[in-house]
């Protein structure tokens, strides 16, 4: 999206200095992104958790399953070494994505719902025996650490997305695999944006409200 906008701006504002162009691009892309994800911005913590679960975590799990099936189908195809290499890398990346998604579904989601419930009932961790034993600070640290993992995954996906050559006839399953990996790339970008911009601040706010 940024590349398209930059090309458009470049053709209309050739006389502007680079800092001015950069500022315009930042403002335009920021506005468009806010519009796209506005449905998440105003959610309560429990609503945001449920929407992330349905819109992203569950969908990522489905796409990962599709990739595994496609990779299995392509496993015996050795006609194109690049196909075999990319398929192997895709499987490894999907395993990492599945780990991230699984951790969110099994650990993060229940914690977010519990945290939101405590906030709504006016819970105060200072009055708890044993301070709840929930590990609030650790949960937030783990979420932020997982964002570093997502950044690394996105970098790997970008590096390993080799171009398709027009003079080579690729298996249909391979083309579908490439599309599925691009879908994973897009969803991870969106998950990272939503979690970093909306989820982390809401978690911090809820933790502060209950004196966690």
C-alpha positions in Angstrom: 0.0 0.0 0.0 2.8 2.4 0.9 4.6 1.8 -2.5 1.4 2.6 -4.4 0.8 5.8 -2.5 4.4 6.8 -2.9 4.2 6.4 -6.7 1.1 8.4 -6.8 2.5 11.2 -4.7 5.8 11.2 -6.6 3.9 11.8 -9.8 2.0 14.7 -8.4 4.5 16.4 -6.1 7.8 16.1 -7.9 8.8 19.6 -6.7 8.5 18.8 -3.0 11.5 18.0 -0.8 11.9 14.4 0.4 11.0 15.2 4.1 7.8 16.8 3.0 6.9 13.8 0.8 7.7 11.5 3.7 5.5 13.4 6.0 2.6 13.3 3.5 3.0 9.5 3.0 3.1 9.0 6.8 -0.1 11.0 7.3 -2.0 9.4 4.4 -1.0 5.8 5.2 -1.7 6.4 8.9 -5.2 7.8 8.1 -6.0 4.8 5.8 -4.8 2.3 8.4 -6.8 3.9 11.1 -9.9 3.6 9.0 -9.2 0.0 8.1 -8.7 -1.0 11.7 -11.2 1.4 13.4 -13.4 -1.6 14.4 -10.7 -2.7 16.8 -9.8 0.6 18.2 -12.9 1.2 20.2 -13.4 -2.4 21.5 -13.3 -3.3 25.2 -10.4 -5.7 26.0 -12.7 -8.8 25.9 -14.2 -7.7 22.6 -10.8 -7.1 21.1 -9.6 -10.5 22.3 -12.6 -12.3 20.7 -12.3 -10.4 17.5 -8.6 -11.1 17.2 -9.4 -14.7 17.9 -12.0 -15.0 15.1 -10.5 -12.7 12.6 -6.9 -13.7 12.8 -5.9 -16.5 15.2 -8.5 -18.9 13.9 -7.9 -17.9 10.2 -4.1 -18.2 10.5 -4.5 -21.7 11.9 -6.7 -22.7 8.9 -4.2 -21.2 6.4 -1.4 -23.0 8.2 -3.3 -26.3 7.8 -3.8 -25.6 4.1 -0.1 -24.9 3.7 0.8 -28.2 5.4 -1.5 -30.1 3.0 -0.1 -28.4 0.0 3.5 -29.0 1.1 2.7 -32.7 1.5 1.3 -32.8 -2.0 4.4 -31.1 -3.4 6.8 -33.3 -1.4 7.3 -35.8 -4.2 7.7 -33.2 -6.9 11.4 -32.7 -7.7 10.9 -31.2 -11.1 12.0 -27.8 -9.9 14.6 -27.6 -7.2 13.5 -24.0 -6.3 10.0 -25.4 -5.7 11.3 -28.0 -3.3 13.4 -25.5 -1.5 10.6 -23.0 -1.1 8.2 -25.6 0.1 10.6 -26.8 2.8 11.1 -23.2 4.0 7.4 -22.6 4.0 6.8 -25.6 6.2 9.4 -24.4 8.7 7.9 -20.9 8.8 4.3 -22.3 9.2 5.5 -24.3 12.2 6.7 -21.1 13.8 3.4 -19.3 13.0 1.4 -22.3 14.4 3.4 -22.0 17.6 2.6 -18.2 17.9 -1.1 -18.8 17.2 -1.3 -21.8 19.5 0.2 -19.8 22.4 -2.3 -17.0 21.8 -5.2 -19.3 21.7 -4.2 -21.4 24.7 -2.6 -18.9 27.0 -3.1 -15.3 25.9 -6.8 -15.4 25.1 -7.9 -16.9 28.5 -5.7 -14.4 30.3 -7.2 -11.4 28.4 -10.7 -12.5 29.3 -9.7 -13.1 32.9 -8.0 -9.7 33.1 -11.0 -7.9 31.6 -13.3 -9.7 34.1 -11.2 -8.6 37.0 -11.2 -5.0 35.8 -15.0 -5.0 35.4 -15.6 -6.4 38.9 -13.3 -3.8 40.5 -10.7 -6.4 41.6 -7.6 -5.1 43.5 -4.5 -7.2 43.4 -3.1 -5.4 46.4 -5.8 -7.1 48.5 -5.1 -10.6 47.2 -3.3 -13.3 49.1 -0.4 -14.3 46.9 -1.0 -11.4 44.5 -3.2 -13.6 42.2 -0.4 -15.8 41.0 -1.2 -14.7 37.4 2.1 -13.2 36.4 0.7 -10.0 34.9 4.0 -8.4 34.1 5.3 -11.6 32.6 2.2 -11.8 30.3 2.8 -8.4 28.9 6.5 -9.1 28.5 5.7 -12.3 26.6 3.3 -10.5 24.3 5.8 -7.9 23.4 8.5 -10.5 23.0 6.2 -12.4 20.6 6.1 -9.2 18.5 9.8 -9.6 17.9 9.1 -13.1 16.7 6.5 -11.8 14.3 9.0 -9.2 13.0 11.5 -11.9 12.3 8.9 -14.1 10.6 7.9 -11.2 8.3 11.5 -10.6 7.4 12.0 -14.3 6.6 8.8 -14.4 4.5 10.0 -11.4 2.5 13.4 -12.9 1.9 12.2 -16.3 1.0 9.4 -15.3 -1.4 11.4 -16.0 -4.6 9.8 -14.6 -7.8 7.9 -16.9 -10.2 9.6 -17.2 -13.6 7.3 -16.9 -16.7 9.3 -19.5 -18.7 8.7 -22.2 -16.0 5.5 -24.2 -15.7 5.0 -24.6 -11.9 2.6 -27.1 -10.3 -0.8 -25.7 -9.5 -0.3 -26.6 -5.8 2.9 -24.6 -5.7 1.1 -21.5 -7.0 -1.6 -21.9 -4.4 1.1 -22.4 -1.8 2.6 -19.1 -2.7 -0.7 -17.4 -2.4 -1.3 -18.9 1.0 2.1 -17.8 2.2 1.3 -14.3 1.0 -2.0 -14.5 3.0 -0.1 -15.5 6.1 2.3 -12.5 5.5 -0.6 -10.1 5.2 -2.4 -11.4 8.3 0.8 -11.4 10.4 1.3 -7.7 9.4 -2.2 -6.9 10.5 -2.0 -8.9 13.7 1.3 -7.1 14.7 -0.3 -3.7 14.0 -3.5 -4.4 15.9 -1.8 -6.0 18.9 0.9 -3.4 19.1 -1.3 -0.3 18.7 -4.5 -1.5 20.4 -4.1 -4.7 22.5 -0.9 -3.9 24.4 -2.1 -0.5 25.7 -5.5 -2.0 26.7 -3.7 -4.8 28.6 -1.5 -2.3 30.3 -4.5 -0.1 31.2 -6.4 -3.1 32.6 -3.4 -4.2 34.7 -3.0 -0.7 36.1 -6.7 -0.5 36.9 -6.5 -3.6 39.2 -3.0 -2.7 40.6 -1.5 -5.8 39.1 
